[in-house]
Amino acid sequence: MSTLDRRSFIAAGAAAATLPALSACGGSSSGESSGSLQFILSGDANQGGGFTAMAQKYQEETGTVIEVVDLPYDDLQTKVNNAAKANDLPAIARMPALDPVWLDRTRDLSTLAEQVKPIRGMYATDAEGKVPALPSDLTAVGLFLNKSVWDEAGLEYPTTVDENVWTWDEFEEAARTVRDSAGIRYAMAVDATSHRLSAFLFQHGSEGVSLTEDLSEYVANAETAPALQRFADLNDDEFIPRSVWLSQDDPNAMFKTGQVASYFSGSWQIADFSENIADFEWVCVPMPKQPVQATNYGTSAHIVVFDGTGQEDEAYAFVEWLYQPENYAELSTISGFLPSIEDIEVAYDSHQDSFDLYNAEIAATPDFVGEIKARELALQAAGTAASLGTDPVQEETVKLIAGDQTAEEAVAAMIETLNGTLD
């Protein structure tokens, strides 16, 4: 079955997968295979149905049925945690983070990790050398322009990652000019998340609020507070609308309706914009540096094979097959993923130049970003990472933008809260 044919299968497969899961997750605690493997995840239908398509391909090649269950994101962690407590885990899951509730129930994927070579910092080993999960894919922060209004204003912009990439000073001046020339509301919108904010901080010489090498505490360097203050200052209702960070207005909608000249978001938007923007042209461009050329990237989810289901070997075989270069490249094409393993070339159906730019920005990013990611995952793999259920970096930045504290106070509060999770 071709990639195109597999996509025609998705409509039926995704519809079936979105049905509520039965009380049992589908794993077999009796030690005997149930004849099908349940693969629990979230967002497959929204990402093109790549996992559903690959499950169908695997069934055609091997006869093994992979039942993809696509749950709402907010329900996924709860479902798997409850399944772990009930000793009824699925065979496979794609999880947003490693959770102590089920971490000791995962199969060791260290041998597979050595074979497929995930990008540095995208997986971790525990103290015994076990690899509990592999990265599903990468996401990366990036910059989109409303190309139509930039071209109408006669403003040039870089298109490749090289020494001529613009600075934030240059970009800010240009974006304000485009806003005024086009008569639109704002120069830029920025997603209200710490993931996007971290990229901005990195570009200004900060390493964000990050773990020390020994995982003992969170710290911030001297460049962090000034960079954070600059971001707050840009939220002036002219350059960036304050309502996105303060009132949760939708920056995606602002960009798609032509209210902003630029959008600081990420690679996951490419598929959406391809389908849903028809009134103007858009383009991905390199992000500014001040003075650091960097993006913030990471794995959006982790592939886990659960132990104790009676289906461990069959599940491992599927995951091993999924990460074979040809299959993983096909998954990345269908879902619009950035690859999380080395030396994989993906031929996308559209906007190849946009995906290539994201990969180039990842390659140009300093090593410290990968090191930060590796430490965060090492903490998760150790089973000692506490979940706050909130994002203190985002929350304290909101207080700064609102004028309730200084940048120095915001950074100190972020560090105090995050260090509290290490107690």
C-alpha positions as CSV (number, residue, x, y, z in Angstrom):
1,M,0.0,0.0,0.0
2,S,1.4,3.4,-0.9
3,T,1.6,6.4,1.4
4,L,-1.3,8.0,-0.4
5,D,-3.3,4.8,-0.1
6,R,-2.5,4.5,3.5
7,R,-3.8,8.0,4.0
8,S,-7.2,7.0,2.6
9,F,-7.3,4.3,5.2
10,I,-6.9,6.8,8.0
11,A,-10.4,8.2,7.9
12,A,-11.9,4.8,8.9
13,G,-9.0,3.9,11.2
14,A,-9.0,7.2,13.0
15,A,-12.8,7.1,13.4
16,A,-12.5,3.7,15.1
17,A,-9.6,4.8,17.2
18,T,-11.5,7.7,18.7
19,L,-14.2,5.5,20.2
20,P,-14.0,5.4,24.0
21,A,-11.6,2.7,25.2
22,L,-13.1,-0.2,27.1
23,S,-12.6,-0.6,30.8
24,A,-9.5,-2.7,30.1
25,C,-6.6,-1.1,28.4
26,G,-6.0,-4.1,26.3
27,G,-2.9,-5.6,27.8
28,S,-3.0,-9.2,29.0
29,S,-1.7,-9.9,32.5
30,S,-2.1,-13.6,32.0
31,G,1.2,-13.8,30.0
32,E,-0.7,-14.8,26.8
33,S,-1.1,-12.6,23.8
34,S,-4.6,-11.4,23.1
35,G,-4.0,-11.4,19.3
36,S,-3.8,-7.6,19.0
37,L,-1.6,-5.0,20.6
38,Q,-3.2,-1.8,22.0
39,F,-1.2,1.4,21.3
40,I,-2.5,4.3,23.3
41,L,-1.6,7.9,22.2
42,S,-3.1,11.3,21.6
43,G,-3.3,13.5,18.6
44,D,-2.7,11.0,15.8
45,A,-5.8,12.1,13.9
46,N,-4.7,15.7,14.1
47,Q,-1.2,14.9,12.9
48,G,-2.3,13.1,9.7
49,G,-2.9,9.7,11.2
50,G,0.7,8.6,10.8
51,F,0.7,5.9,13.5
52,T,-2.7,4.5,12.3
53,A,-1.3,4.3,8.8
54,M,1.9,2.6,10.0
55,A,-0.1,0.1,12.1
56,Q,-2.0,-0.9,9.0
57,K,1.2,-1.3,7.1
58,Y,2.6,-3.5,9.9
59,Q,-0.5,-5.6,9.9
60,E,-0.2,-6.1,6.1
61,E,3.5,-7.2,6.5
62,T,3.2,-9.3,9.6
63,G,-0.4,-10.1,10.3
64,T,-0.1,-8.6,13.8
65,V,-2.9,-6.2,14.6
66,I,-2.0,-2.9,16.2
67,E,-5.1,-1.2,17.7
68,V,-4.4,2.5,17.8
69,V,-6.5,4.2,20.5
70,D,-6.4,8.0,20.1
71,L,-7.4,9.7,23.4
72,P,-7.9,13.4,24.2
73,Y,-4.6,14.8,25.4
74,D,-6.0,15.6,28.9
75,D,-7.2,12.1,29.3
76,L,-4.1,10.2,28.2
77,Q,-1.9,10.4,31.3
78,T,-4.9,9.6,33.6
79,K,-5.9,6.6,31.5
80,V,-2.4,5.1,31.6
81,N,-1.8,5.9,35.2
82,N,-5.0,4.2,36.2
83,A,-4.2,1.2,34.0
84,A,-0.8,0.9,35.7
85,K,-2.5,0.9,39.2
86,A,-5.0,-1.8,37.9
87,N,-2.2,-3.9,36.4
88,D,-3.9,-3.5,33.0
89,L,-1.4,-1.5,30.9
90,P,-1.6,-1.4,27.1
91,A,1.2,-3.0,25.1
92,I,2.6,0.4,23.8
93,A,2.0,4.0,24.5
94,R,3.1,7.4,23.2
95,M,3.4,9.5,26.3
96,P,4.1,13.2,26.9
97,A,6.4,12.5,29.8
98,L,7.9,9.7,31.9
99,D,5.7,9.2,35.0
100,P,6.9,7.5,38.2
101,V,3.5,5.7,38.4
102,W,4.5,3.4,35.6
103,L,8.2,4.0,34.9
104,D,9.3,0.7,36.5
105,R,6.8,-1.1,34.3
106,T,8.6,-0.2,31.0
107,R,10.7,-2.5,28.9
108,D,14.4,-1.6,28.5
109,L,14.9,-0.1,25.0
110,S,18.7,0.5,25.4
111,T,19.6,-2.0,22.6
112,L,17.2,-0.4,20.2
113,A,18.5,3.1,21.2
114,E,22.0,2.0,20.2
115,Q,20.6,0.8,16.8
116,V,18.5,3.8,15.9
117,K,20.6,6.6,17.4
118,P,18.2,9.2,18.7
119,I,19.4,12.8,18.5
120,R,21.4,13.8,21.6
121,G,19.4,14.8,24.6
122,M,16.2,13.2,23.3
123,Y,16.3,10.1,25.5
124,A,17.8,9.2,28.8
125,T,19.1,6.2,30.8
126,D,18.4,5.5,34.4
127,A,21.0,4.6,37.0
128,E,21.1,1.0,35.9
129,G,21.6,1.9,32.2
130,K,18.0,1.2,31.2
131,V,16.3,3.3,28.5
132,P,12.6,3.4,29.4
133,A,11.5,5.3,26.2
134,L,12.5,6.5,22.8
135,P,11.6,9.9,21.3
136,S,8.6,9.8,19.0
137,D,9.5,13.0,17.1
138,L,10.8,16.5,17.5
139,T,9.2,19.8,17.7
140,A,11.1,23.0,17.3
141,V,10.3,26.7,17.8
142,G,10.3,28.8,14.7
143,L,9.2,32.1,13.1
144,F,6.4,32.5,10.5
145,L,5.9,35.7,8.5
146,N,2.8,36.9,6.7
147,K,4.7,37.0,3.5
148,S,2.1,39.0,1.7
149,V,2.3,42.0,4.0
150,W,6.1,41.8,4.2
151,D,6.4,41.8,0.4
152,E,3.9,44.6,0.1
153,A,5.9,46.7,2.5
154,G,9.1,46.0,0.5
155,L,10.9,44.5,3.5
156,E,13.5,41.8,3.0
157,Y,14.0,38.9,5.3
158,P,16.6,36.1,5.6
159,T,15.7,32.6,4.3
160,T,18.7,30.5,5.3
161,V,20.6,29.9,8.6
162,D,23.9,31.6,8.1
163,E,26.0,34.5,9.4
164,N,23.6,37.0,7.8
165,V,20.6,36.0,10.0
166,W,19.0,39.1,11.5
167,T,19.3,40.3,15.1
168,W,16.3,40.9,17.3
169,D,17.0,44.6,17.0
170,E,16.8,44.4,13.2
171,F,13.8,42.1,13.2
172,E,11.9,44.3,15.7
173,E,12.4,47.4,13.6
174,A,11.4,45.6,10.4
175,A,8.3,44.0,12.0
176,R,7.1,47.4,13.3
177,T,7.5,48.9,9.9
178,V,5.5,46.1,8.3
179,R,2.8,46.5,10.9
180,D,2.5,50.2,10.2
181,S,2.7,49.8,6.4
182,A,0.0,47.1,6.3
183,G,-2.2,48.9,8.8
184,I,-2.6,45.7,10.9
185,R,-2.9,45.4,14.6
186,Y,0.4,43.9,15.8
187,A,3.9,43.2,14.7
188,M,4.1,39.7,16.3
189,A,2.3,37.1,18.3
190,V,4.0,34.6,20.6
191,D,2.5,31.4,22.0
192,A,2.1,31.8,25.7
193,T,4.3,28.9,26.7
194,S,7.7,28.5,28.3
195,H,8.8,26.4,25.4
196,R,8.5,29.4,23.1
197,L,9.9,31.8,25.7
198,S,12.9,29.6,26.2
199,A,13.9,30.0,22.6
200,F,13.8,33.8,23.0
201,L,15.9,33.6,26.1
202,F,18.5,31.3,24.5
203,Q,18.8,33.7,21.6
204,H,19.7,36.5,24.1
205,G,22.5,34.5,25.7
206,S,20.4,33.0,28.5
207,E,20.3,29.3,29.3
208,G,16.8,29.7,30.7
209,V,16.0,28.3,34.1
210,S,17.7,24.9,33.9
211,L,19.1,22.0,35.9
212,T,22.7,21.8,36.9
213,E,24.8,19.0,35.5
214,D,24.4,16.9,38.7
215,L,20.6,17.4,38.6
216,S,20.7,18.9,42.1
217,E,19.1,22.4,41.5
218,Y,17.7,24.8,39.0
219,V,19.8,27.9,38.1
220,A,19.8,30.9,35.7
221,N,22.7,32.8,34.3
222,A,23.1,36.6,34.4
223,E,21.6,37.1,30.9
224,T,18.2,35.5,31.9
225,A,16.6,38.4,33.8
226,P,17.5,41.1,31.1
227,A,16.3,38.8,28.3
228,L,13.0,38.2,30.2
229,Q,12.6,41.9,30.7
230,R,13.0,42.5,27.0
231,F,10.3,40.0,26.2
232,A,8.0,41.6,28.7
233,D,8.7,45.0,27.2
234,L,7.8,43.7,23.7
235,N,4.3,42.8,25.1
236,D,3.3,46.5,24.6
237,D,0.0,46.0,22.7
238,E,1.8,47.3,19.6
239,F,4.6,44.8,19.0
240,I,3.0,41.8,20.8
241,P,-0.6,41.8,22.1
242,R,-0.6,41.5,25.9
243,S,-3.9,39.6,25.7
244,V,-2.2,36.4,24.5
245,W,-0.1,36.0,27.6
246,L,-2.5,37.7,30.0
247,S,-5.9,36.6,28.8
248,Q,-5.2,33.5,26.7
249,D,-6.2,35.0,23.4
250,D,-5.4,32.6,20.5
251,P,-2.2,33.7,18.6
252,N,-2.8,31.0,16.0
253,A,-6.1,32.6,15.1
254,M,-4.5,36.1,15.1
255,F,-2.0,35.0,12.5
256,K,-4.4,33.1,10.3
257,T,-6.8,36.0,10.2
258,G,-4.0,38.5,9.2
259,Q,-3.9,40.5,12.5
260,V,-0.2,40.0,13.0
261,A,2.8,40.4,10.7
262,S,4.7,37.5,12.3
263,Y,4.2,34.5,14.6
264,F,6.7,33.0,17.0
265,S,5.5,29.4,17.2
266,G,6.7,26.1,15.9
267,S,7.0,23.3,13.4
268,W,3.7,21.8,14.3
269,Q,1.9,24.7,12.6
270,I,3.1,23.9,9.1
271,A,0.4,21.4,8.4
272,D,-2.3,23.6,9.9
273,F,-1.3,26.6,7.8
274,S,-1.0,24.5,4.7
275,E,-4.6,23.5,5.1
276,N,-6.2,26.6,6.6
277,I,-4.6,29.8,5.2
278,A,-5.8,30.8,1.8
279,D,-6.1,34.6,2.1
280,F,-2.4,35.4,2.1
281,E,1.0,33.8,1.6
282,W,3.1,32.7,4.6
283,V,6.7,31.7,4.9
284,C,9.0,30.1,7.5
285,V,12.1,32.2,8.2
286,P,15.1,31.9,10.5
287,M,14.6,33.3,14.0
288,P,16.7,36.3,15.0
289,K,19.8,36.1,17.2
290,Q,21.0,38.4,19.9
291,P,23.7,37.2,19.6
292,V,23.0,33.5,19.7
293,Q,21.5,31.5,16.8
294,A,19.3,29.0,18.6
295,T,15.9,27.3,18.6
296,N,14.3,25.4,21.5
297,Y,13.6,21.8,20.5
298,G,12.5,18.6,22.1
299,T,10.6,15.5,21.8
300,S,6.8,16.0,21.9
301,A,6.2,12.5,23.1
302,H,8.0,9.2,24.1
303,I,7.3,5.7,22.8
304,V,7.0,3.2,25.6
305,V,6.8,-0.6,25.6
306,F,5.2,-1.8,28.8
307,D,6.4,-4.9,30.7
308,G,4.0,-7.4,32.4
309,T,1.4,-7.4,29.6
310,G,2.3,-10.8,28.1
311,Q,2.8,-8.9,24.8
312,E,6.2,-7.4,25.5
313,D,8.1,-9.2,22.7
314,E,5.4,-8.5,20.1
315,A,5.2,-4.8,21.1
316,Y,9.0,-4.5,21.0
317,A,9.1,-6.0,17.5
318,F,6.6,-3.4,16.3
319,V,8.5,-0.5,17.8
320,E,11.8,-1.9,16.4
321,W,10.0,-2.1,12.9
322,L,8.6,1.4,13.3
323,Y,12.1,2.9,13.8
324,Q,13.6,1.2,10.8
325,P,14.7,4.2,8.6
326,E,12.3,3.6,5.8
327,N,9.3,3.2,8.1
328,Y,10.3,6.1,10.4
329,A,10.7,8.4,7.4
330,E,7.3,7.4,6.1
331,L,5.7,8.1,9.5
332,S,7.5,11.5,9.6
333,T,6.1,12.3,6.1
334,I,2.5,11.4,6.9
335,S,2.5,13.1,10.3
336,G,4.6,16.1,9.4
337,F,7.1,15.2,12.1
338,L,10.7,16.5,12.4
339,P,12.8,13.3,12.8
340,S,14.1,12.5,16.3
341,I,16.7,10.1,15.2
342,E,19.9,10.8,13.3
343,D,20.6,10.5,9.6
344,I,16.9,10.3,8.5
345,E,16.0,12.1,5.4
346,V,12.3,12.9,5.1
347,A,10.6,13.8,1.8
348,Y,7.6,15.8,2.8
349,D,4.5,16.1,0.5
350,S,4.7,19.9,0.8
351,H,6.7,22.7,2.3
352,Q,9.9,20.8,2.2
353,D,11.8,24.1,2.5
354,S,10.1,24.9,5.8
355,F,11.0,21.5,7.3
356,D,14.5,21.8,6.0
357,L,14.8,25.2,7.7
358,Y,13.7,23.8,11.0
359,N,16.3,21.0,10.8
360,A,18.9,23.6,9.9
361,E,18.0,25.7,12.9
362,I,18.3,22.6,15.2
363,A,21.7,21.8,13.7
364,A,22.9,25.4,14.3
365,T,21.7,25.5,17.9
366,P,24.4,25.4,20.6
367,D,25.1,22.1,22.4
368,F,23.9,23.5,25.7
369,V,20.2,23.2,24.6
370,G,20.6,19.5,24.0
371,E,22.4,19.2,27.3
372,I,19.5,20.9,29.1
373,K,17.0,18.5,27.5
374,A,19.2,15.5,28.5
375,R,19.2,16.6,32.1
376,E,15.5,17.1,32.2
377,L,14.9,13.6,30.7
378,A,17.5,12.1,33.1
379,L,15.5,13.5,36.0
380,Q,12.4,11.9,34.6
381,A,14.2,8.5,34.0
382,A,15.4,8.5,37.6
383,G,11.7,8.6,38.7
384,T,12.3,11.6,40.9
385,A,10.7,14.3,38.8
386,A,7.7,15.8,40.5
387,S,4.8,17.1,38.4
388,L,3.6,20.5,39.4
389,G,0.6,20.5,37.1
390,T,1.5,24.1,36.3
391,D,4.3,25.9,34.5
392,P,6.1,28.3,36.9
393,V,8.2,29.9,34.1
394,Q,5.0,30.8,32.2
395,E,3.2,31.8,35.3
396,E,5.9,34.1,36.6
397,T,6.3,35.7,33.2
398,V,2.6,36.5,33.1
399,K,3.1,38.3,36.5
400,L,6.0,40.2,35.0
401,I,4.1,41.3,31.9
402,A,1.2,42.4,34.1
403,G,3.6,44.6,36.1
404,D,3.2,42.7,39.3
405,Q,6.9,41.9,39.8
406,T,10.4,42.6,38.3
407,A,12.3,40.3,36.0
408,E,14.7,39.5,38.8
409,E,11.8,38.6,41.1
410,A,10.3,36.5,38.3
411,V,13.5,34.5,37.8
412,A,13.9,34.0,41.6
413,A,10.3,32.7,41.9
414,M,10.8,30.3,39.0
415,I,13.9,28.9,40.6
416,E,12.3,28.6,44.0
417,T,9.3,26.8,42.7
418,L,11.3,24.4,40.4
419,N,13.8,23.6,43.1
420,G,10.8,22.7,45.4
421,T,10.1,19.8,43.0
422,L,13.6,18.3,43.8
423,D,13.0,18.1,47.5
